[in-house]
């Protein structure tokens, strides 16, 4: 998608509510002519004479003076609007026919259909928000848990942007002194104290490193935690899934190999979404279909962030549990071990199962069928995600583009330190600082390209 200075001055229109039949639909217009276009079709008060942030009842009529619908028109006069332009929002009845008739009428009056994300793009270009805040709008729309909602709200309100702008400004202040030295290169003078510059760069690197470390948690809060439930046949995996969900989601049977394909459900624990995957039992497959199921289980474990290994305390001796854990171990995948059916063997102890792959904190005794210790298991799953020294109210990075920009900025600052230690000249130091400033500026949009903007806003829904 390409934007030009010409089409960004057009007045645009789009449906702002989800398509489909509903009680109401909201059609949004934005641009210099938005109020005039609405006024040509609206029978009620003269919209051009009304104050911003007011709502007006009337009818919308076509060129033949035929009433299309009774509507409420909301006015937002520039610059006091979402986009910084004149914005009109028409609330009509939610009939597909009415909505399309109104949109086509506005197009005939001089508007054009908005492209995906164009309203938010204009908000960014008109200084209503920076680029990271604009991206958070899409995250807010897509949020499906309290954690992802809170994270998107924090970023949309500028929490992350403020951190980056502070870092960038401190670096700019020093960079200006370095650039000044270049103007007096023949004088062999230093305006920027090298010890102070080194201390500043190390400080900025520490802050960037903290933000980068938060990305794993931020990604989890935004997208959920891929969690695989695995174990031998009849260990109680499906019973455990049902207990966690508090509903009969998976078929439970004493026949080994009942679960032959993966079952996926979402569990919300304290605002974090866990994407639970119940898998086929791990054993020597009895037929080709079961073999495919076991193969899928191993694939799902490799793709997960969290593994819940379930074993039957009656049927599975400690040596076999240890062998299973060694086989299932994947670097970077946190493992929780559920000792199931404890009601049948309450004398089971962690010490029998301790190994290099299992600590006491990872060992959860349960009876899934009686829902024993299920709440404690949920708490352990939650703690496994947030155990890093990152507080949920701290600034958290959740956007992969931001993470990459931070990493490039960190590496550029490392080049500055290396250059200073090896005694390179000010012009090369200035070059590396400029690179760091460039990458930090990409996050907030102080540095941007048409390709970057097109890539970001094309992922938005039309109407936002």
NUKOLVO-718302 format. One record per residue (C-alpha): x, y, z; residue in one letter. Coordinates in Angstrom, 3 decimals, always signed. Layout:
BEGIN
        x        y        z r
        X        Y        Z a
...
//
This chain:
BEGIN
        x        y        z r
   +0.000   +0.000   +0.000 x
   +1.390   +3.398   -0.985 x
   +0.268   +6.735   +0.399 x
   +0.848  +10.028   -1.415 x
   +0.467  +13.621   -0.354 x
   -2.452  +13.821   -2.803 x
   -4.574  +10.959   -1.526 x
   -3.842  +11.907   +2.080 x
   -5.732  +15.169   +1.500 x
   -8.838  +13.322   +0.287 x
  -11.882  +13.014   +2.512 x
  -12.227   +9.341   +3.396 x
  -15.151   +7.195   +4.515 x
  -15.500   +3.707   +6.000 x
  -17.641   +1.595   +8.271 x
  -16.128   +1.843  +11.779 x
  -18.173   -0.971  +13.338 x
  -17.924   -4.683  +12.419 x
  -19.736   -5.651   +9.204 x
  -22.943   -7.642   +9.508 x
  -26.474   -7.022  +10.751 x
  -26.638   -5.329  +14.160 x
  -28.556   -2.760  +16.141 x
  -26.445   +0.128  +14.817 x
  -23.614   +0.788  +12.415 x
  -21.208   +3.710  +12.628 x
  -19.839   +5.260   +9.431 x
  -16.807   +7.501   +9.830 x
  -15.733  +10.369   +7.545 x
  -12.459  +12.258   +7.921 x
  -10.961  +15.116   +5.935 x
  -11.367  +18.774   +5.132 x
  -14.714  +18.211   +3.404 x
  -16.131  +15.673   +5.905 x
  -18.616  +18.075   +7.518 x
  -19.640  +19.600   +4.167 x
  -20.272  +16.163   +2.619 x
  -22.387  +15.043   +5.562 x
  -24.241  +18.385   +5.553 x
  -25.262  +17.976   +1.889 x
  -27.191  +14.827   +2.731 x
  -28.353  +15.557   +6.302 x
  -31.767  +17.042   +7.065 x
  -31.734  +18.601  +10.515 x
  -29.509  +21.317  +11.879 x
  -26.937  +22.984   +9.638 x
  -23.867  +20.936  +10.605 x
  -21.474  +23.629   +9.384 x
  -22.756  +25.927  +12.140 x
  -22.511  +23.457  +15.014 x
  -19.824  +23.188  +17.670 x
  -17.300  +20.393  +17.892 x
  -18.107  +17.341  +20.017 x
  -21.865  +17.650  +19.557 x
  -24.459  +15.083  +18.408 x
  -27.423  +15.844  +16.156 x
  -30.543  +13.882  +15.198 x
  -31.949  +13.986  +11.689 x
  -32.392  +12.063   +8.436 x
  -30.029  +11.293   +5.598 x
  -31.529  +11.607   +2.128 x
  -30.221  +10.698   -1.308 x
  -30.168  +12.879   -4.426 x
  -33.881  +12.163   -5.043 x
  -34.674  +13.399   -1.517 x
  -35.583   +9.860   -0.485 x
  -34.976   +9.132   +3.210 x
  -32.365   +6.398   +3.652 x
  -32.377   +6.383   +7.447 x
  -32.857   +8.333  +10.652 x
  -29.425   +8.910  +12.164 x
  -27.350  +10.532  +14.876 x
  -24.439  +12.593  +13.568 x
  -21.428  +13.231  +15.822 x
  -19.182  +16.191  +14.930 x
  -15.482  +16.542  +15.706 x
  -14.009  +19.735  +14.285 x
  -10.278  +19.869  +13.483 x
   -7.915  +19.682  +15.233 x
   -9.935  +18.257  +18.144 x
  -10.559  +14.836  +16.649 x
   -8.999  +11.380  +16.427 x
   -7.296  +12.138  +13.105 x
   -6.687  +15.854  +13.713 x
   -8.987  +16.546  +10.729 x
  -12.710  +17.252  +10.546 x
  -14.395  +13.983  +11.517 x
  -18.063  +13.017  +11.237 x
  -19.477   +9.788  +12.644 x
  -22.915   +8.758  +11.432 x
  -24.760   +6.270  +13.669 x
  -27.423   +4.514  +11.602 x
  -29.455   +1.315  +11.882 x
  -27.244   -1.721  +11.363 x
  -28.751   -2.982   +8.113 x
  -26.200   -3.934   +5.454 x
  -28.403   -2.266   +2.862 x
  -28.615   +1.037   +4.788 x
  -24.879   +1.075   +5.518 x
  -23.918   +0.486   +1.887 x
  -26.441   +3.061   +0.651 x
  -24.996   +5.693   +3.000 x
  -21.379   +4.921   +2.138 x
  -22.077   +5.035   -1.598 x
  -23.975   +8.315   -1.131 x
  -20.999   +9.881   +0.675 x
  -18.674   +8.636   -2.085 x
  -20.880  +10.242   -4.724 x
  -20.693  +13.480   -2.727 x
  -16.874  +13.494   -2.942 x
  -15.437  +11.088   -0.367 x
  -13.438   +7.963   -1.174 x
  -13.179   +4.630   +0.616 x
  -10.509   +4.616   +3.316 x
   -7.613   +2.196   +3.079 x
   -6.794   -0.129   +6.015 x
   -5.517   +1.897   +8.956 x
   -5.818   +5.219   +7.136 x
   -7.677   +7.005   +9.937 x
   -4.922   +6.079  +12.410 x
   -2.213   +6.872   +9.842 x
   -3.642  +10.396   +9.546 x
   -3.698  +10.666  +13.339 x
   +0.025   +9.824  +13.315 x
   +0.878  +12.178  +10.434 x
   -1.087  +15.002  +12.079 x
   +0.768  +14.608  +15.367 x
   -2.140  +13.172  +17.356 x
   -0.009  +10.177  +18.376 x
   +3.412   +8.736  +17.621 x
   +4.033   +5.529  +15.676 x
   +4.277   +3.165  +18.643 x
   +1.009   +4.576  +20.008 x
   -0.611   +4.078  +16.606 x
   +0.505   +0.439  +16.552 x
   -0.960   +0.002  +20.039 x
   -4.373   +0.969  +18.629 x
   -4.353   -2.220  +16.535 x
   -3.224   -4.219  +19.580 x
   -6.045   -2.701  +21.649 x
   -8.630   -3.710  +19.057 x
   -7.199   -7.253  +18.990 x
   -6.828   -7.588  +22.790 x
   -8.624  -10.632  +24.182 x
   -7.499  -10.644  +27.829 x
   -7.084   -8.115  +30.616 x
   -3.287   -8.380  +30.363 x
   -3.162   -7.711  +26.596 x
   -5.723   -4.907  +27.055 x
   -3.692   -3.257  +29.844 x
   -0.478   -3.549  +27.826 x
   -2.050   -1.990  +24.727 x
   -3.616   +0.808  +26.788 x
   -0.278   +1.579  +28.460 x
   +1.458   +1.827  +25.087 x
   -1.353   +3.756  +23.414 x
   -1.194   +6.324  +26.206 x
   +2.510   +6.792  +25.552 x
   +4.228   +4.774  +28.306 x
   +6.731   +3.093  +25.983 x
   +7.113   +6.170  +23.771 x
   +8.049   +8.343  +26.738 x
  +10.856   +5.956  +27.705 x
  +12.282   +5.951  +24.168 x
  +12.006   +9.731  +23.746 x
  +13.912  +10.335  +27.001 x
  +16.715   +8.002  +25.914 x
  +16.868   +9.555  +22.474 x
  +16.918  +13.144  +23.750 x
  +19.816  +12.441  +26.112 x
  +21.750  +10.946  +23.224 x
  +20.881  +13.849  +20.923 x
  +22.244  +16.339  +23.477 x
  +25.608  +14.594  +23.464 x
  +25.571  +13.930  +19.732 x
  +25.235  +17.660  +19.092 x
  +28.488  +18.233  +20.971 x
  +30.226  +15.536  +18.914 x
  +28.904  +17.110  +15.714 x
  +30.212  +20.484  +16.934 x
  +33.681  +18.961  +17.287 x
  +33.603  +18.064  +13.595 x
  +33.191  +21.759  +12.744 x
  +36.423  +22.475  +14.664 x
  +38.330  +19.374  +13.553 x
  +41.430  +21.393  +12.724 x
  +41.458  +22.856  +16.244 x
  +41.729  +19.378  +17.881 x
  +39.209  +20.212  +20.636 x
  +36.721  +18.046  +22.518 x
  +33.372  +19.559  +23.508 x
  +31.920  +16.210  +24.610 x
  +33.622  +14.778  +27.680 x
  +34.476  +11.195  +26.729 x
  +34.001   +9.805  +30.244 x
  +30.560  +11.402  +30.485 x
  +29.678  +10.098  +27.022 x
  +30.808   +6.589  +27.955 x
  +28.731   +6.677  +31.161 x
  +25.675   +7.928  +29.260 x
  +25.952   +5.223  +26.592 x
  +26.331   +2.495  +29.216 x
  +23.288   +3.860  +31.051 x
  +21.218   +3.896  +27.841 x
  +22.386   +0.379  +27.014 x
  +21.240   -0.853  +30.434 x
  +17.801   +0.667  +29.917 x
  +17.537   -0.746  +26.383 x
  +18.630   -4.152  +27.671 x
  +15.862   -4.068  +30.306 x
  +13.301   -3.199  +27.633 x
  +14.592   -5.993  +25.388 x
  +14.371   -8.492  +28.247 x
  +10.714   -7.564  +28.740 x
   +9.891   -8.594  +25.155 x
   +9.367  -12.278  +25.984 x
   +6.829  -11.401  +28.670 x
   +5.276   -8.699  +26.479 x
   +4.848  -11.165  +23.632 x
   +3.139  -13.568  +26.036 x
   +0.786  -10.900  +27.389 x
   -0.114   -9.879  +23.863 x
   -0.466  -13.247  +22.147 x
   -0.969  -15.777  +24.948 x
   +1.177  -18.695  +26.123 x
   +1.421  -21.810  +23.961 x
   +0.998  -24.583  +26.544 x
   +1.182  -28.285  +25.660 x
   -0.286  -31.004  +27.892 x
   +1.684  -34.195  +27.215 x
   +2.211  -37.590  +28.796 x
   +1.598  -41.295  +28.369 x
   -1.804  -42.748  +27.408 x
   -4.294  -42.808  +30.281 x
   -2.151  -40.454  +32.400 x
   -5.211  -38.206  +32.721 x
   -4.286  -35.438  +30.261 x
   -7.831  -34.957  +28.957 x
   -9.250  -35.123  +32.502 x
   -6.732  -32.449  +33.515 x
   -7.730  -30.261  +30.549 x
  -11.384  -30.575  +31.546 x
  -10.536  -29.738  +35.173 x
   -8.538  -26.633  +34.158 x
  -11.364  -25.444  +31.894 x
  -14.040  -26.544  +34.374 x
  -16.007  -28.131  +31.533 x
  -16.161  -31.464  +29.677 x
  -14.161  -30.390  +26.630 x
  -12.138  -33.537  +25.903 x
  -13.371  -37.134  +25.636 x
  -12.260  -39.127  +28.687 x
  -11.913  -42.909  +28.399 x
   -9.959  -45.751  +29.971 x
   -9.074  -46.922  +26.457 x
   -5.467  -46.008  +25.663 x
   -5.003  -43.715  +22.664 x
   -8.426  -42.009  +22.860 x
   -6.921  -38.601  +22.006 x
   -5.469  -39.048  +18.526 x
   -5.367  -35.427  +17.412 x
   -4.610  -32.264  +19.338 x
   -7.418  -30.390  +21.134 x
   -6.827  -26.668  +21.606 x
   -8.579  -24.409  +24.125 x
   -7.891  -21.033  +25.773 x
   -7.630  -20.689  +29.556 x
   -7.465  -17.256  +31.187 x
   -5.457  -17.139  +34.438 x
   -5.271  -13.738  +36.159 x
   -5.580  -11.930  +32.841 x
   -3.038  -14.014  +30.902 x
   -4.253  -16.320  +28.161 x
   -2.861  -19.851  +28.056 x
   -3.442  -21.623  +24.756 x
   -3.803  -25.191  +26.019 x
   -3.114  -28.072  +23.641 x
   -4.174  -31.576  +24.752 x
   -2.089  -34.068  +22.785 x
   -2.022  -37.753  +21.908 x
   -0.381  -40.039  +24.455 x
   +3.333  -40.704  +24.087 x
   +3.904  -44.417  +23.443 x
   +4.719  -46.855  +20.664 x
   +1.784  -46.237  +18.317 x
   -0.615  -49.119  +17.645 x
   -1.660  -47.897  +14.173 x
   -0.770  -45.246  +11.580 x
   -3.360  -42.710  +12.804 x
   -2.052  -42.887  +16.360 x
   +1.523  -42.606  +15.047 x
   +0.630  -39.324  +13.342 x
   -0.901  -38.113  +16.610 x
   +2.266  -38.885  +18.566 x
   +4.354  -37.111  +15.904 x
   +2.099  -34.050  +16.207 x
   +2.597  -34.114  +19.979 x
   +6.360  -33.782  +19.572 x
   +5.918  -30.972  +17.040 x
   +3.586  -29.066  +19.379 x
   +6.081  -29.352  +22.254 x
   +8.827  -27.849  +20.057 x
   +6.532  -24.905  +19.237 x
   +5.401  -24.283  +22.836 x
   +6.564  -21.993  +25.629 x
   +5.237  -24.186  +28.443 x
   +5.013  -27.974  +28.787 x
   +2.660  -29.619  +31.278 x
   +3.860  -33.229  +31.582 x
   +1.243  -35.469  +33.218 x
   +1.955  -38.931  +34.622 x
   -0.052  -41.577  +36.468 x
   +1.472  -42.105  +39.941 x
   +0.198  -45.721  +39.948 x
   +1.262  -46.861  +36.478 x
   +4.467  -44.867  +35.816 x
   +7.565  -45.635  +37.938 x
  +10.084  -42.802  +38.621 x
  +12.644  -44.188  +36.148 x
  +10.133  -43.940  +33.301 x
   +9.094  -40.424  +34.324 x
  +12.741  -39.360  +34.221 x
  +13.175  -41.014  +30.809 x
  +10.083  -39.228  +29.463 x
  +11.285  -35.838  +30.707 x
  +14.700  -36.361  +29.136 x
  +13.043  -37.238  +25.821 x
  +10.605  -34.308  +25.965 x
  +13.106  -31.676  +27.108 x
  +13.359  -28.661  +24.809 x
  +15.628  -25.721  +25.550 x
  +13.576  -22.609  +26.290 x
  +10.388  -24.553  +27.124 x
   +9.478  -24.328  +30.820 x
   +8.201  -27.672  +32.179 x
   +5.595  -28.275  +34.891 x
   +5.229  -31.910  +36.014 x
   +1.783  -33.024  +37.199 x
   +1.722  -36.161  +39.361 x
   -1.857  -37.248  +38.654 x
   -4.212  -39.675  +40.469 x
   -2.728  -38.820  +43.861 x
   -6.021  -39.945  +45.450 x
   -4.996  -43.530  +44.572 x
   -1.432  -43.236  +45.887 x
   -1.122  -40.383  +48.391 x
   +2.333  -41.551  +49.504 x
   +4.030  -40.402  +46.283 x
   +6.902  -38.018  +47.052 x
   +8.860  -35.591  +44.891 x
  +12.190  -37.056  +46.056 x
  +11.484  -40.216  +44.037 x
  +11.332  -38.218  +40.791 x
  +13.982  -35.508  +41.293 x
  +16.372  -35.157  +38.337 x
  +18.265  -32.618  +36.257 x
  +14.978  -31.951  +34.440 x
  +12.755  -31.570  +37.498 x
  +12.915  -29.321  +40.592 x
  +10.497  -29.326  +43.501 x
   +8.881  -26.065  +42.314 x
   +7.969  -27.779  +39.031 x
   +6.338  -30.802  +40.722 x
   +2.547  -30.521  +41.263 x
   +0.647  -33.426  +42.884 x
   -2.997  -33.542  +41.732 x
   -6.092  -35.635  +41.282 x
   -7.607  -34.236  +38.108 x
  -10.806  -36.245  +38.365 x
  -11.470  -34.776  +41.842 x
  -10.065  -31.325  +40.855 x
   -7.530  -31.579  +43.699 x
   -4.801  -28.921  +43.589 x
   -6.083  -27.492  +40.266 x
   -6.068  -23.932  +41.635 x
   -2.472  -24.393  +42.800 x
   -1.530  -25.716  +39.347 x
   -3.060  -22.603  +37.760 x
   -1.026  -20.412  +40.121 x
   +2.173  -22.283  +39.171 x
   +1.413  -21.823  +35.461 x
   +0.897  -18.103  +36.036 x
   +4.122  -17.795  +38.047 x
   +6.044  -19.678  +35.353 x
   +5.165  -16.862  +32.948 x
   +5.739  -13.830  +35.187 x
   +8.639  -15.156  +37.275 x
  +11.073  -12.817  +35.535 x
  +11.889   -9.677  +37.530 x
   +9.493   -7.672  +35.406 x
   +6.493   -6.024  +37.003 x
   +3.316   -5.915  +34.948 x
   +3.059   -2.155  +35.496 x
   +6.582   -1.555  +34.169 x
   +7.186   -0.524  +30.574 x
   +6.984   -3.747  +28.549 x
   +7.930   -4.305  +24.899 x
   +5.429   -6.471  +22.999 x
   +6.055   -5.476  +19.374 x
   +8.619   -7.450  +17.346 x
   +9.474   -4.360  +15.254 x
  +10.255   -2.398  +18.413 x
  +12.420   -5.246  +19.720 x
  +14.467   -5.349  +16.496 x
  +14.934   -1.566  +16.547 x
  +16.074   -1.690  +20.182 x
  +18.554   -4.460  +19.374 x
  +20.021   -2.515  +16.448 x
  +20.271   +0.596  +18.604 x
  +21.992   -1.391  +21.381 x
  +24.499   -2.805  +18.862 x
  +25.189   +0.678  +17.444 x
  +25.923   +1.986  +20.956 x
  +28.250   -0.975  +21.487 x
  +30.081   +0.166  +18.337 x
  +30.395   +3.650  +19.861 x
  +31.986   +2.229  +23.020 x
  +34.304   -0.003  +21.000 x
  +35.351   +2.954  +18.859 x
  +36.064   +5.108  +21.897 x
  +38.149   +2.329  +23.449 x
  +40.199   +1.938  +20.278 x
  +40.658   +5.675  +19.809 x
  +38.767   +6.252  +16.550 x
  +38.076   +9.802  +15.442 x
  +35.000  +11.862  +16.262 x
  +33.466  +11.490  +12.801 x
  +33.195   +7.705  +13.199 x
  +31.812   +8.064  +16.737 x
  +29.235  +10.513  +15.381 x
  +28.281   +8.039  +12.638 x
  +27.562   +5.243  +15.137 x
  +25.574   +7.599  +17.389 x
  +23.506   +8.673  +14.378 x
  +22.717   +5.004  +13.683 x
  +21.549   +4.488  +17.264 x
  +19.378   +7.621  +17.073 x
  +17.939   +6.420  +13.769 x
  +16.817   +3.069  +15.189 x
  +15.317   +4.652  +18.311 x
  +13.530   +7.167  +16.108 x
  +12.047   +4.356  +13.991 x
  +10.115   +3.144  +17.042 x
   +8.200   +6.384  +17.615 x
   +8.066   +7.420  +13.965 x
  +10.453  +10.362  +14.233 x
  +12.308   +8.441  +11.534 x
  +10.000   +6.673   +9.076 x
   +9.659   +5.600   +5.441 x
   +6.651   +5.059   +3.198 x
   +7.387   +1.312   +3.096 x
   +7.486   +1.124   +6.900 x
   +4.221   +3.042   +7.278 x
   +2.534   +0.995   +4.569 x
   +3.570   -2.253   +6.239 x
   +2.318   -1.176   +9.670 x
   -1.021   +0.351   +8.715 x
   -1.964   -2.266   +6.123 x
   -2.470   -4.659   +9.067 x
   -5.218   -2.472  +10.530 x
   -8.901   -3.054   +9.876 x
  -10.637   -0.703   +7.472 x
  -12.415   +2.006   +9.466 x
   -9.577   +2.397  +11.969 x
//
